[in-house]
Amino acid sequence: MSERGKLSIVGMGPGDPDLLTRKAARVLGEAPVVAYFAKSGRVGHARGIADGLLARGVRELRFEYPYTTEIAHVSDEYRAAMDCFYDKSAREVAAALDGGTDVALLCEGDPFLYGSAMYLFDRLGPAYRHEVIPGVSGMSACWSRAGVPIAHGDDVLSVLPGTLPGDELAARLGGGGAAVIMKVGRNLAKIREAARQAGVMDRAIYVERGSMTGEAVMKLGDVVTPGAPYFSMVLIPGRRGVR
């Protein structure tokens, strides 16, 4: 019986292919099979970053999400559909691994920071040889592109999902320190109001598509649209102490 293949979960960075690590690029160039997630009708952001880096003749496993933002992520329907989706995706990857073939699973940003790849890691990690290759996170790309040093000295950095209730967001932002708000999307208006209530609107920065084509950086208070695209974040810099 042949040895099982190895699963490499590859952090693809925030969008700019030049921010891919050398190790990630090497693994991509050697992998006989690459797997990735994508929205229906789209290339897939992680797959787009990998363009020109994959081996000739590579086999691709494309996993299309049943939902992205179409229904509420807390609904039973969403959770059931996503569980089935990740189970099915894991079985496809496992079939390749069981056949002795190595698989590189692509993941935007860093795989273990809100990355979809962690759901396959949960299902496959205990049973298969694996390696997780970290990637430059979207948040570090955003504060670098915005020219906003985020934390200094004894600052505490909080990473908050914009899906939190507005009053909880306001309370956490009002605690001081630095913050990054992810999952902005349709939560933009709620985030603006939470920032206003917390008294941090004057230092809140909105970054859209950081390090990608179409990048935009502006004060949160200057954003007038009711929603934001998937690749957007809000930064609340710390660094207010003596330095």
Kinemage of the C-alpha trace (Angstrom):
@kinemage 1
@onewidth
@group {chain A} dominant
@subgroup {mainchain}
@vectorlist {calphas} color= white
{ca met a 1} P 0.000 0.000 0.000
{ca ser a 2} L 1.424 3.366 -0.998
{ca glu a 3} L 2.110 6.027 1.594
{ca arg a 4} L -0.551 8.647 1.946
{ca gly a 5} L 0.085 12.066 0.482
{ca lys a 6} L 0.871 15.158 2.518
{ca leu a 7} L -1.550 18.055 2.927
{ca ser a 8} L 0.027 21.519 2.717
{ca ile a 9} L -2.259 24.389 3.699
{ca val a 10} L -0.758 27.412 1.992
{ca gly a 11} L -1.287 30.978 3.185
{ca met a 12} L -1.620 33.004 -0.022
{ca gly a 13} L -1.239 36.432 1.536
{ca pro a 14} L -3.503 39.464 1.243
{ca gly a 15} L -3.708 39.832 -2.532
{ca asp a 16} L -0.453 41.152 -3.962
{ca pro a 17} L 1.384 38.084 -5.366
{ca asp a 18} L 4.694 39.712 -4.372
{ca leu a 19} L 3.668 39.239 -0.725
{ca leu a 20} L 3.586 35.453 -1.088
{ca thr a 21} L 6.345 33.797 0.937
{ca arg a 22} L 9.178 31.970 -0.809
{ca lys a 23} L 8.133 28.726 0.877
{ca ala a 24} L 4.561 29.111 -0.324
{ca ala a 25} L 5.760 29.731 -3.884
{ca arg a 26} L 8.009 26.653 -3.761
{ca val a 27} L 5.206 24.396 -2.486
{ca leu a 28} L 2.843 25.705 -5.172
{ca gly a 29} L 5.396 24.989 -7.868
{ca glu a 30} L 5.850 21.397 -6.709
{ca ala a 31} L 2.269 20.393 -5.840
{ca pro a 32} L 0.660 17.818 -8.173
{ca val a 33} L -2.811 18.792 -6.867
{ca val a 34} L -4.056 22.183 -5.686
{ca ala a 35} L -7.393 22.732 -3.971
{ca tyr a 36} L -9.123 26.043 -3.403
{ca phe a 37} L -12.419 27.675 -2.526
{ca ala a 38} L -14.298 30.026 -4.820
{ca lys a 39} L -17.598 31.788 -5.201
{ca ser a 40} L -19.758 30.524 -8.062
{ca gly a 41} L -18.829 32.278 -11.291
{ca arg a 42} L -15.551 33.662 -9.897
{ca val a 43} L -11.966 32.546 -10.422
{ca gly a 44} L -11.336 32.434 -6.690
{ca his a 45} L -9.081 35.002 -5.058
{ca ala a 46} L -6.505 32.528 -3.754
{ca arg a 47} L -6.387 30.789 -7.127
{ca gly a 48} L -5.843 34.130 -8.854
{ca ile a 49} L -2.821 34.863 -6.662
{ca ala a 50} L -1.371 31.473 -7.635
{ca asp a 51} L -1.542 32.221 -11.370
{ca gly a 52} L 1.785 31.498 -13.048
{ca leu a 53} L 3.162 29.656 -10.023
{ca leu a 54} L 1.597 26.228 -10.467
{ca ala a 55} L 3.299 23.234 -12.047
{ca arg a 56} L 2.394 22.283 -15.606
{ca gly a 57} L -0.309 19.640 -15.642
{ca val a 58} L -1.381 20.311 -12.058
{ca arg a 59} L -4.742 18.855 -11.112
{ca glu a 60} L -7.146 21.385 -9.622
{ca leu a 61} L -9.876 20.737 -7.055
{ca arg a 62} L -12.274 23.676 -7.114
{ca phe a 63} L -14.762 23.955 -4.255
{ca glu a 64} L -17.634 26.392 -4.843
{ca tyr a 65} L -19.328 27.802 -1.751
{ca pro a 66} L -23.071 27.100 -1.596
{ca tyr a 67} L -23.527 30.498 0.036
{ca thr a 68} L -21.411 33.543 0.779
{ca thr a 69} L -23.608 36.439 1.927
{ca glu a 70} L -26.948 35.333 0.464
{ca ile a 71} L -28.414 34.189 3.794
{ca ala a 72} L -27.581 34.898 7.442
{ca his a 73} L -24.507 33.052 8.648
{ca val a 74} L -26.216 32.253 11.965
{ca ser a 75} L -29.179 30.511 10.321
{ca asp a 76} L -29.651 26.745 10.583
{ca glu a 77} L -29.887 26.536 6.782
{ca tyr a 78} L -26.494 28.224 6.351
{ca arg a 79} L -24.781 26.071 8.949
{ca ala a 80} L -26.198 22.829 7.570
{ca ala a 81} L -25.241 23.687 3.988
{ca met a 82} L -21.720 24.749 4.951
{ca asp a 83} L -21.170 21.622 7.050
{ca cys a 84} L -22.121 19.472 4.060
{ca phe a 85} L -19.916 21.578 1.791
{ca tyr a 86} L -16.835 21.220 3.991
{ca asp a 87} L -17.497 17.496 4.506
{ca lys a 88} L -17.684 16.944 0.739
{ca ser a 89} L -14.581 19.071 0.089
{ca ala a 90} L -12.647 17.166 2.742
{ca arg a 91} L -13.618 13.852 1.151
{ca glu a 92} L -12.281 14.983 -2.227
{ca val a 93} L -8.977 16.059 -0.710
{ca ala a 94} L -8.801 12.843 1.315
{ca ala a 95} L -9.284 10.764 -1.838
{ca ala a 96} L -6.220 12.361 -3.414
{ca leu a 97} L -4.187 11.957 -0.221
{ca asp a 98} L -5.226 8.317 0.155
{ca gly a 99} L -3.970 7.722 -3.374
{ca gly a 100} L -0.506 8.869 -2.310
{ca thr a 101} L -0.721 12.327 -3.911
{ca asp a 102} L 0.327 15.503 -2.115
{ca val a 103} L -2.254 18.293 -2.051
{ca ala a 104} L -1.742 22.040 -1.589
{ca leu a 105} L -4.853 23.724 -0.200
{ca leu a 106} L -4.833 27.446 -0.965
{ca cys a 107} L -6.116 29.959 1.558
{ca glu a 108} L -6.280 33.754 1.366
{ca gly a 109} L -4.292 35.635 3.996
{ca asp a 110} L -3.163 33.405 6.848
{ca pro a 111} L -4.942 30.024 7.058
{ca phe a 112} L -5.593 30.142 10.796
{ca leu a 113} L -6.933 33.707 10.919
{ca tyr a 114} L -10.584 33.489 9.822
{ca gly a 115} L -9.473 31.212 6.966
{ca ser a 116} L -11.849 28.708 5.347
{ca ala a 117} L -8.981 26.216 5.171
{ca met a 118} L -9.194 25.632 8.915
{ca tyr a 119} L -12.496 23.782 8.395
{ca leu a 120} L -10.718 21.207 6.234
{ca phe a 121} L -7.824 21.150 8.689
{ca asp a 122} L -10.307 20.240 11.444
{ca arg a 123} L -11.533 17.322 9.344
{ca leu a 124} L -8.238 16.107 7.860
{ca gly a 125} L -5.461 17.235 10.199
{ca pro a 126} L -5.745 14.412 12.730
{ca ala a 127} L -5.566 11.695 10.068
{ca tyr a 128} L -3.004 12.962 7.539
{ca arg a 129} L 0.520 14.303 7.422
{ca his a 130} L 0.209 18.038 7.100
{ca glu a 131} L 1.982 21.372 7.192
{ca val a 132} L 0.485 24.844 7.550
{ca ile a 133} L 2.414 27.570 5.738
{ca pro a 134} L 1.619 30.958 7.260
{ca gly a 135} L 0.775 33.913 5.064
{ca val a 136} L 0.865 37.688 5.364
{ca ser a 137} L -2.488 38.569 6.908
{ca gly a 138} L -4.943 40.968 5.331
{ca met a 139} L -4.825 43.188 8.404
{ca ser a 140} L -1.066 43.702 8.237
{ca ala a 141} L -1.339 44.513 4.546
{ca cys a 142} L -4.091 47.047 5.271
{ca trp a 143} L -2.257 48.949 7.986
{ca ser a 144} L 0.952 48.903 5.960
{ca arg a 145} L -0.749 50.218 2.824
{ca ala a 146} L -2.610 52.837 4.879
{ca gly a 147} L 0.636 53.978 6.503
{ca val a 148} L -0.930 53.549 9.940
{ca pro a 149} L 1.298 52.070 12.682
{ca ile a 150} L -1.238 50.051 14.632
{ca ala a 151} L 0.184 49.199 18.060
{ca his a 152} L 2.963 50.573 20.237
{ca gly a 153} L 4.477 49.902 23.652
{ca asp a 154} L 1.795 48.493 25.926
{ca asp a 155} L -1.082 48.920 23.468
{ca val a 156} L -3.492 45.991 23.352
{ca leu a 157} L -4.604 44.989 19.859
{ca ser a 158} L -8.116 43.558 19.486
{ca val a 159} L -9.316 41.762 16.358
{ca leu a 160} L -13.097 42.078 16.116
{ca pro a 161} L -15.565 40.590 13.621
{ca gly a 162} L -18.027 43.151 12.327
{ca thr a 163} L -20.766 40.564 12.795
{ca leu a 164} L -20.814 41.268 16.550
{ca pro a 165} L -23.877 43.111 17.884
{ca gly a 166} L -23.445 46.884 17.693
{ca asp a 167} L -23.488 47.434 21.458
{ca glu a 168} L -20.767 44.824 21.977
{ca leu a 169} L -18.637 46.364 19.227
{ca ala a 170} L -19.001 49.811 20.820
{ca ala a 171} L -18.084 48.448 24.254
{ca arg a 172} L -14.964 46.715 22.985
{ca leu a 173} L -13.864 49.725 20.950
{ca gly a 174} L -14.438 51.961 23.943
{ca gly a 175} L -11.990 49.950 26.012
{ca gly a 176} L -9.042 51.767 24.459
{ca gly a 177} L -6.054 50.333 22.640
{ca ala a 178} L -5.870 49.382 19.003
{ca ala a 179} L -8.410 47.401 17.006
{ca val a 180} L -8.958 45.810 13.635
{ca ile a 181} L -12.528 45.172 12.529
{ca met a 182} L -12.877 42.418 9.938
{ca lys a 183} L -15.963 41.094 8.142
{ca val a 184} L -17.129 44.612 7.362
{ca gly a 185} L -19.370 44.035 4.312
{ca arg a 186} L -23.023 44.667 5.105
{ca asn a 187} L -22.043 45.545 8.692
{ca leu a 188} L -20.466 48.860 7.683
{ca ala a 189} L -23.259 51.123 8.966
{ca lys a 190} L -23.332 49.268 12.299
{ca ile a 191} L -19.539 49.588 12.610
{ca arg a 192} L -19.685 53.326 11.908
{ca glu a 193} L -22.275 53.800 14.624
{ca ala a 194} L -20.279 51.671 17.087
{ca ala a 195} L -17.157 53.748 16.371
{ca arg a 196} L -19.141 56.941 16.942
{ca gln a 197} L -20.560 55.664 20.232
{ca ala a 198} L -17.109 54.537 21.389
{ca gly a 199} L -15.567 57.923 20.581
{ca val a 200} L -12.993 56.531 18.141
{ca met a 201} L -14.427 57.803 14.855
{ca asp a 202} L -11.751 60.494 14.555
{ca arg a 203} L -8.969 57.882 14.320
{ca ala a 204} L -10.830 55.100 12.483
{ca ile a 205} L -9.455 54.259 9.022
{ca tyr a 206} L -11.324 52.322 6.344
{ca val a 207} L -9.257 50.208 3.915
{ca glu a 208} L -10.778 48.500 0.895
{ca arg a 209} L -8.905 45.837 -1.090
{ca gly a 210} L -5.602 46.511 0.668
{ca ser a 211} L -2.607 45.576 -1.559
{ca met a 212} L -4.932 44.690 -4.476
{ca thr a 213} L -6.070 46.422 -7.626
{ca gly a 214} L -8.740 48.967 -6.723
{ca glu a 215} L -7.300 49.710 -3.289
{ca ala a 216} L -8.917 52.581 -1.364
{ca val a 217} L -7.938 54.148 1.972
{ca met a 218} L -9.966 56.846 3.740
{ca lys a 219} L -11.281 57.964 7.096
{ca leu a 220} L -14.214 55.852 8.232
{ca gly a 221} L -16.275 59.001 8.673
{ca asp a 222} L -15.837 59.798 4.975
{ca val a 223} L -17.348 56.499 3.793
{ca val a 224} L -20.898 57.145 2.634
{ca thr a 225} L -21.901 53.779 1.161
{ca pro a 226} L -24.202 51.547 3.250
{ca gly a 227} L -22.052 48.460 2.690
{ca ala a 228} L -18.538 47.433 1.761
{ca pro a 229} L -16.981 44.724 -0.424
{ca tyr a 230} L -15.710 41.473 1.055
{ca phe a 231} L -12.094 42.663 1.135
{ca ser a 232} L -12.426 45.605 3.504
{ca met a 233} L -11.371 46.399 7.063
{ca val a 234} L -11.562 49.161 9.638
{ca leu a 235} L -8.432 50.083 11.594
{ca ile a 236} L -8.391 51.835 14.955
{ca pro a 237} L -4.710 52.657 15.606
{ca gly a 238} L -3.290 52.731 19.103
{ca arg a 239} L 0.105 54.395 19.649
{ca arg a 240} L -1.333 57.213 21.744
{ca gly a 241} L 1.135 56.886 24.614
{ca val a 242} L 4.551 58.513 24.931
{ca arg a 243} L 6.981 57.375 22.246
